[in-house]
Structure formats: C-alpha cells, structure tokens
Amino acid sequence: MLRATWMAQELLHTFAGDLRGVTLEPVTGGAFEILVNDELLWERKRDGGFPSAKELKRRLRDLLFPDRELGHLDRP
C-alpha cells in the first residue's frame, strides 16, 4: 500500500489541476493495477512488476494529455 500511496501522490503532483482524483483500493494477493477511465494502464503481472514513476507518468500523459510536456521526464 505504501508504493500505491507514493504513486498516487506523484500523479497528483505532476498532473495537479488536471486529475479529479485518485482512488486507492486495498486488496490481497499482491495486486497492483492502475485504471484510467476503465482502461488498464498498468497491471503488475502483465507488465512485469511495478512501474517507475517516470514510466507511469508517461503512460498517463500519453493516454490523457498527449500534447503535454513532462519536462525532464521526456529527456532520454
């Protein structure tokens, strides 16, 4: 749950004013899924573990705000 809380904070900070909210739902069995408007953005088993904050922010940006720049996160 700590990782999920940290990821939520990172997304809310980066996309401040653009996201209406983030919901955390505790479950058992090591599940870690990120859904955006019912689209599965990240799934721990499917995607091979937990995302880095950089990867998660890029995926969210690409899905919702494709014209937005992420500053240093867009650099190689």
A tleap script that builds the chain and sets N, CA, C and O, in Angstrom:
source leaprc.protein.ff14SB
mol = sequence {
  NMET LEU ARG ALA THR TRP MET ALA GLN GLU
  LEU LEU HIE THR PHE ALA GLY ASP LEU ARG
  GLY VAL THR LEU GLU PRO VAL THR GLY GLY
  ALA PHE GLU ILE LEU VAL ASN ASP GLU LEU
  LEU TRP GLU ARG LYS ARG ASP GLY GLY PHE
  PRO SER ALA LYS GLU LEU LYS ARG ARG LEU
  ARG ASP LEU LEU PHE PRO ASP ARG GLU LEU
  GLY HIE LEU ASP ARG CPRO
}
set mol.1.N position { 0.814 -1.195 0.000 }
set mol.1.CA position { 0.000 0.000 0.000 }
set mol.1.C position { 0.862 1.265 0.000 }
set mol.1.O position { 0.451 2.296 -0.533 }
set mol.2.N position { 2.051 1.189 0.594 }
set mol.2.CA position { 2.927 2.362 0.607 }
set mol.2.C position { 3.327 2.780 -0.800 }
set mol.2.O position { 3.364 3.970 -1.114 }
set mol.3.N position { 3.627 1.801 -1.645 }
set mol.3.CA position { 4.016 2.120 -3.018 }
set mol.3.C position { 2.854 2.777 -3.756 }
set mol.3.O position { 3.053 3.750 -4.482 }
set mol.4.N position { 1.651 2.256 -3.576 }
set mol.4.CA position { 0.470 2.814 -4.237 }
set mol.4.C position { 0.209 4.249 -3.770 }
set mol.4.O position { -0.152 5.114 -4.568 }
set mol.5.N position { 0.394 4.487 -2.489 }
set mol.5.CA position { 0.198 5.828 -1.941 }
set mol.5.C position { 1.212 6.798 -2.527 }
set mol.5.O position { 0.871 7.927 -2.881 }
set mol.6.N position { 2.451 6.357 -2.626 }
set mol.6.CA position { 3.505 7.205 -3.202 }
set mol.6.C position { 3.216 7.495 -4.671 }
set mol.6.O position { 3.362 8.633 -5.119 }
set mol.7.N position { 2.803 6.465 -5.430 }
set mol.7.CA position { 2.482 6.662 -6.852 }
set mol.7.C position { 1.322 7.642 -7.015 }
set mol.7.O position { 1.351 8.503 -7.894 }
set mol.8.N position { 0.306 7.510 -6.168 }
set mol.8.CA position { -0.841 8.421 -6.232 }
set mol.8.C position { -0.390 9.862 -5.999 }
set mol.8.O position { -0.814 10.774 -6.708 }
set mol.9.N position { 0.466 10.059 -5.007 }
set mol.9.CA position { 0.978 11.397 -4.715 }
set mol.9.C position { 1.768 11.946 -5.896 }
set mol.9.O position { 1.631 13.121 -6.237 }
set mol.10.N position { 2.585 11.117 -6.518 }
set mol.10.CA position { 3.373 11.541 -7.684 }
set mol.10.C position { 2.468 11.988 -8.831 }
set mol.10.O position { 2.716 13.018 -9.458 }
set mol.11.N position { 1.419 11.209 -9.101 }
set mol.11.CA position { 0.497 11.558 -10.186 }
set mol.11.C position { -0.266 12.840 -9.874 }
set mol.11.O position { -0.418 13.702 -10.739 }
set mol.12.N position { -0.742 12.964 -8.643 }
set mol.12.CA position { -1.476 14.171 -8.269 }
set mol.12.C position { -0.585 15.406 -8.326 }
set mol.12.O position { -1.048 16.485 -8.697 }
set mol.13.N position { 0.668 15.263 -7.969 }
set mol.13.CA position { 1.597 16.397 -8.026 }
set mol.13.C position { 1.905 16.787 -9.473 }
set mol.13.O position { 1.854 17.965 -9.825 }
set mol.14.N position { 2.221 15.803 -10.305 }
set mol.14.CA position { 2.589 16.076 -11.698 }
set mol.14.C position { 1.417 16.611 -12.505 }
set mol.14.O position { 1.584 17.507 -13.333 }
set mol.15.N position { 0.232 16.062 -12.264 }
set mol.15.CA position { -0.941 16.437 -13.046 }
set mol.15.C position { -1.923 17.269 -12.218 }
set mol.15.O position { -3.138 17.166 -12.387 }
set mol.16.N position { -1.382 18.086 -11.329 }
set mol.16.CA position { -2.214 18.933 -10.466 }
set mol.16.C position { -3.152 19.780 -11.318 }
set mol.16.O position { -2.735 20.397 -12.298 }
set mol.17.N position { -4.403 19.798 -10.934 }
set mol.17.CA position { -5.386 20.583 -11.674 }
set mol.17.C position { -5.999 19.848 -12.845 }
set mol.17.O position { -7.051 20.247 -13.344 }
set mol.18.N position { -5.359 18.778 -13.291 }
set mol.18.CA position { -5.868 18.023 -14.434 }
set mol.18.C position { -6.583 16.742 -14.019 }
set mol.18.O position { -7.488 16.284 -14.718 }
set mol.19.N position { -6.191 16.165 -12.902 }
set mol.19.CA position { -6.835 14.943 -12.414 }
set mol.19.C position { -7.863 15.315 -11.353 }
set mol.19.O position { -7.595 16.138 -10.478 }
set mol.20.N position { -9.028 14.707 -11.436 }
set mol.20.CA position { -10.062 14.971 -10.429 }
set mol.20.C position { -9.785 14.221 -9.142 }
set mol.20.O position { -10.265 14.609 -8.077 }
set mol.21.N position { -9.017 13.155 -9.230 }
set mol.21.CA position { -8.702 12.404 -8.030 }
set mol.21.C position { -8.053 11.079 -8.348 }
set mol.21.O position { -7.959 10.663 -9.503 }
set mol.22.N position { -7.608 10.430 -7.294 }
set mol.22.CA position { -7.000 9.102 -7.366 }
set mol.22.C position { -7.643 8.281 -6.256 }
set mol.22.O position { -7.752 8.739 -5.119 }
set mol.23.N position { -8.062 7.076 -6.588 }
set mol.23.CA position { -8.688 6.201 -5.605 }
set mol.23.C position { -7.802 4.995 -5.362 }
set mol.23.O position { -7.378 4.331 -6.308 }
set mol.24.N position { -7.522 4.712 -4.104 }
set mol.24.CA position { -6.754 3.530 -3.730 }
set mol.24.C position { -7.714 2.508 -3.145 }
set mol.24.O position { -8.541 2.832 -2.293 }
set mol.25.N position { -7.596 1.277 -3.610 }
set mol.25.CA position { -8.458 0.204 -3.132 }
set mol.25.C position { -7.592 -0.953 -2.659 }
set mol.25.O position { -7.046 -1.682 -3.487 }
set mol.26.N position { -7.453 -1.141 -1.353 }
set mol.26.CA position { -6.606 -2.214 -0.843 }
set mol.26.C position { -7.189 -3.589 -1.173 }
set mol.26.O position { -8.379 -3.840 -0.986 }
set mol.27.N position { -6.323 -4.466 -1.667 }
set mol.27.CA position { -6.695 -5.852 -1.965 }
set mol.27.C position { -5.572 -6.758 -1.493 }
set mol.27.O position { -4.483 -6.289 -1.162 }
set mol.28.N position { -5.838 -8.048 -1.464 }
set mol.28.CA position { -4.815 -9.010 -1.068 }
set mol.28.C position { -4.214 -9.659 -2.304 }
set mol.28.O position { -4.719 -9.488 -3.414 }
set mol.29.N position { -3.154 -10.389 -2.109 }
set mol.29.CA position { -2.561 -11.157 -3.197 }
set mol.29.C position { -1.578 -10.406 -4.066 }
set mol.29.O position { -1.235 -10.886 -5.147 }
set mol.30.N position { -1.116 -9.257 -3.640 }
set mol.30.CA position { -0.100 -8.536 -4.394 }
set mol.30.C position { -0.592 -7.869 -5.665 }
set mol.30.O position { 0.212 -7.553 -6.542 }
set mol.31.N position { -1.882 -7.649 -5.784 }
set mol.31.CA position { -2.420 -6.993 -6.984 }
set mol.31.C position { -1.983 -5.532 -7.011 }
set mol.31.O position { -1.957 -4.860 -5.980 }
set mol.32.N position { -1.643 -5.055 -8.193 }
set mol.32.CA position { -1.314 -3.647 -8.388 }
set mol.32.C position { -1.782 -3.292 -9.784 }
set mol.32.O position { -1.133 -3.633 -10.774 }
set mol.33.N position { -2.903 -2.611 -9.859 }
set mol.33.CA position { -3.479 -2.214 -11.142 }
set mol.33.C position { -3.762 -0.724 -11.118 }
set mol.33.O position { -4.149 -0.161 -10.094 }
set mol.34.N position { -3.561 -0.106 -12.259 }
set mol.34.CA position { -3.900 1.299 -12.401 }
set mol.34.C position { -4.856 1.404 -13.575 }
set mol.34.O position { -4.511 1.099 -14.717 }
set mol.35.N position { -6.067 1.845 -13.262 }
set mol.35.CA position { -7.096 2.016 -14.280 }
set mol.35.C position { -7.367 3.500 -14.463 }
set mol.35.O position { -7.429 4.259 -13.495 }
set mol.36.N position { -7.526 3.902 -15.715 }
set mol.36.CA position { -7.867 5.276 -16.040 }
set mol.36.C position { -9.094 5.217 -16.937 }
set mol.36.O position { -9.038 4.709 -18.057 }
set mol.37.N position { -10.195 5.740 -16.430 }
set mol.37.CA position { -11.453 5.689 -17.188 }
set mol.37.C position { -11.742 4.280 -17.685 }
set mol.37.O position { -12.091 4.092 -18.850 }
set mol.38.N position { -11.603 3.308 -16.823 }
set mol.38.CA position { -11.857 1.888 -17.107 }
set mol.38.C position { -10.847 1.253 -18.061 }
set mol.38.O position { -11.041 0.110 -18.476 }
set mol.39.N position { -9.788 1.953 -18.415 }
set mol.39.CA position { -8.725 1.380 -19.252 }
set mol.39.C position { -7.557 0.993 -18.343 }
set mol.39.O position { -7.106 1.788 -17.519 }
set mol.40.N position { -7.080 -0.233 -18.506 }
set mol.40.CA position { -5.981 -0.727 -17.681 }
set mol.40.C position { -4.667 -0.118 -18.167 }
set mol.40.O position { -4.152 -0.477 -19.226 }
set mol.41.N position { -4.143 0.801 -17.379 }
set mol.41.CA position { -2.904 1.493 -17.726 }
set mol.41.C position { -1.690 0.673 -17.305 }
set mol.41.O position { -0.680 0.645 -18.007 }
set mol.42.N position { -1.792 0.008 -16.158 }
set mol.42.CA position { -0.687 -0.814 -15.656 }
set mol.42.C position { -1.257 -1.968 -14.844 }
set mol.42.O position { -2.188 -1.792 -14.058 }
set mol.43.N position { -0.688 -3.138 -15.044 }
set mol.43.CA position { -1.053 -4.313 -14.251 }
set mol.43.C position { 0.235 -5.036 -13.914 }
set mol.43.O position { 0.987 -5.425 -14.808 }
set mol.44.N position { 0.492 -5.217 -12.634 }
set mol.44.CA position { 1.785 -5.722 -12.165 }
set mol.44.C position { 2.195 -7.020 -12.838 }
set mol.44.O position { 3.336 -7.136 -13.287 }
set mol.45.N position { 1.317 -7.984 -12.922 }
set mol.45.CA position { 1.675 -9.275 -13.519 }
set mol.45.C position { 1.859 -9.157 -15.027 }
set mol.45.O position { 2.813 -9.707 -15.577 }
set mol.46.N position { 0.966 -8.453 -15.696 }
set mol.46.CA position { 1.042 -8.292 -17.150 }
set mol.46.C position { 2.294 -7.518 -17.567 }
set mol.46.O position { 2.958 -7.866 -18.543 }
set mol.47.N position { 2.603 -6.461 -16.810 }
set mol.47.CA position { 3.680 -5.555 -17.202 }
set mol.47.C position { 5.007 -5.840 -16.517 }
set mol.47.O position { 5.957 -5.069 -16.660 }
set mol.48.N position { 5.083 -6.933 -15.780 }
set mol.48.CA position { 6.361 -7.364 -15.226 }
set mol.48.C position { 6.827 -6.636 -13.987 }
set mol.48.O position { 8.015 -6.339 -13.864 }
set mol.49.N position { 5.945 -6.344 -13.084 }
set mol.49.CA position { 6.344 -5.712 -11.830 }
set mol.49.C position { 5.695 -4.360 -11.652 }
set mol.49.O position { 4.655 -4.059 -12.238 }
set mol.50.N position { 6.335 -3.559 -10.830 }
set mol.50.CA position { 5.810 -2.230 -10.541 }
set mol.50.C position { 6.437 -1.222 -11.497 }
set mol.50.O position { 7.597 -1.371 -11.880 }
set mol.51.N position { 5.680 -0.202 -11.885 }
set mol.51.CA position { 6.238 0.809 -12.786 }
set mol.51.C position { 7.127 1.784 -12.029 }
set mol.51.O position { 6.982 1.971 -10.821 }
set mol.52.N position { 8.034 2.390 -12.748 }
set mol.52.CA position { 8.736 3.537 -12.170 }
set mol.52.C position { 7.768 4.715 -12.256 }
set mol.52.O position { 6.836 4.701 -13.061 }
set mol.53.N position { 7.985 5.712 -11.442 }
set mol.53.CA position { 7.132 6.901 -11.505 }
set mol.53.C position { 7.213 7.525 -12.895 }
set mol.53.O position { 6.212 8.008 -13.424 }
set mol.54.N position { 8.401 7.513 -13.478 }
set mol.54.CA position { 8.608 8.082 -14.807 }
set mol.54.C position { 7.754 7.361 -15.850 }
set mol.54.O position { 7.080 8.010 -16.651 }
set mol.55.N position { 7.776 6.037 -15.849 }
set mol.55.CA position { 7.003 5.260 -16.814 }
set mol.55.C position { 5.508 5.474 -16.619 }
set mol.55.O position { 4.766 5.621 -17.590 }
set mol.56.N position { 5.073 5.490 -15.385 }
set mol.56.CA position { 3.652 5.675 -15.102 }
set mol.56.C position { 3.174 7.055 -15.559 }
set mol.56.O position { 2.104 7.177 -16.155 }
set mol.57.N position { 3.956 8.079 -15.284 }
set mol.57.CA position { 3.595 9.435 -15.704 }
set mol.57.C position { 3.553 9.544 -17.220 }
set mol.57.O position { 2.666 10.199 -17.768 }
set mol.58.N position { 4.493 8.915 -17.899 }
set mol.58.CA position { 4.487 8.936 -19.363 }
set mol.58.C position { 3.246 8.250 -19.923 }
set mol.58.O position { 2.608 8.765 -20.841 }
set mol.59.N position { 2.906 7.092 -19.371 }
set mol.59.CA position { 1.722 6.372 -19.860 }
set mol.59.C position { 0.445 7.172 -19.627 }
set mol.59.O position { -0.424 7.239 -20.496 }
set mol.60.N position { 0.343 7.774 -18.450 }
set mol.60.CA position { -0.842 8.572 -18.156 }
set mol.60.C position { -0.911 9.784 -19.075 }
set mol.60.O position { -1.971 10.095 -19.618 }
set mol.61.N position { 0.196 10.456 -19.249 }
set mol.61.CA position { 0.256 11.604 -20.156 }
set mol.61.C position { -0.126 11.199 -21.568 }
set mol.61.O position { -0.928 11.877 -22.211 }
set mol.62.N position { 0.446 10.087 -22.064 }
set mol.62.CA position { 0.163 9.642 -23.427 }
set mol.62.C position { -1.313 9.324 -23.626 }
set mol.62.O position { -1.856 9.528 -24.712 }
set mol.63.N position { -1.956 8.826 -22.584 }
set mol.63.CA position { -3.368 8.468 -22.671 }
set mol.63.C position { -4.281 9.690 -22.577 }
set mol.63.O position { -5.200 9.840 -23.382 }
set mol.64.N position { -4.035 10.552 -21.610 }
set mol.64.CA position { -4.960 11.655 -21.339 }
set mol.64.C position { -4.534 13.017 -21.873 }
set mol.64.O position { -5.382 13.826 -22.250 }
set mol.65.N position { -3.243 13.275 -21.907 }
set mol.65.CA position { -2.741 14.601 -22.267 }
set mol.65.C position { -1.577 14.483 -23.254 }
set mol.65.O position { -0.463 14.894 -22.928 }
set mol.66.N position { -1.803 13.933 -24.449 }
set mol.66.CA position { -0.695 13.619 -25.361 }
set mol.66.C position { 0.150 14.821 -25.798 }
set mol.66.O position { 1.297 14.641 -26.207 }
set mol.67.N position { -0.382 16.021 -25.722 }
set mol.67.CA position { 0.383 17.205 -26.136 }
set mol.67.C position { 1.156 17.845 -24.987 }
set mol.67.O position { 1.897 18.806 -25.194 }
set mol.68.N position { 0.988 17.326 -23.806 }
set mol.68.CA position { 1.636 17.904 -22.622 }
set mol.68.C position { 3.090 17.457 -22.532 }
set mol.68.O position { 3.409 16.293 -22.777 }
set mol.69.N position { 3.967 18.390 -22.178 }
set mol.69.CA position { 5.368 18.057 -21.949 }
set mol.69.C position { 5.567 17.763 -20.470 }
set mol.69.O position { 4.945 18.382 -19.607 }
set mol.70.N position { 6.440 16.813 -20.198 }
set mol.70.CA position { 6.733 16.445 -18.816 }
set mol.70.C position { 8.122 16.896 -18.381 }
set mol.70.O position { 8.672 16.378 -17.409 }
set mol.71.N position { 8.681 17.851 -19.092 }
set mol.71.CA position { 9.976 18.397 -18.709 }
set mol.71.C position { 11.075 17.358 -18.720 }
set mol.71.O position { 11.292 16.687 -19.728 }
set mol.72.N position { 11.771 17.221 -17.598 }
set mol.72.CA position { 12.915 16.311 -17.521 }
set mol.72.C position { 12.518 14.856 -17.753 }
set mol.72.O position { 13.373 14.047 -18.112 }
set mol.73.N position { 11.263 14.500 -17.563 }
set mol.73.CA position { 10.834 13.114 -17.788 }
set mol.73.C position { 10.823 12.752 -19.267 }
set mol.73.O position { 10.854 11.570 -19.612 }
set mol.74.N position { 10.779 13.741 -20.138 }
set mol.74.CA position { 10.781 13.477 -21.574 }
set mol.74.C position { 12.187 13.345 -22.150 }
set mol.74.O position { 12.356 12.958 -23.306 }
set mol.75.N position { 13.172 13.660 -21.360 }
set mol.75.CA position { 14.553 13.536 -21.846 }
set mol.75.C position { 15.004 12.087 -21.759 }
set mol.75.O position { 14.613 11.365 -20.842 }
set mol.76.N position { 15.835 11.654 -22.722 }
set mol.76.CA position { 16.314 10.251 -22.697 }
set mol.76.C position { 17.200 9.945 -21.510 }
set mol.76.O position { 17.668 8.816 -21.364 }
savepdb mol mol.pdb
quit
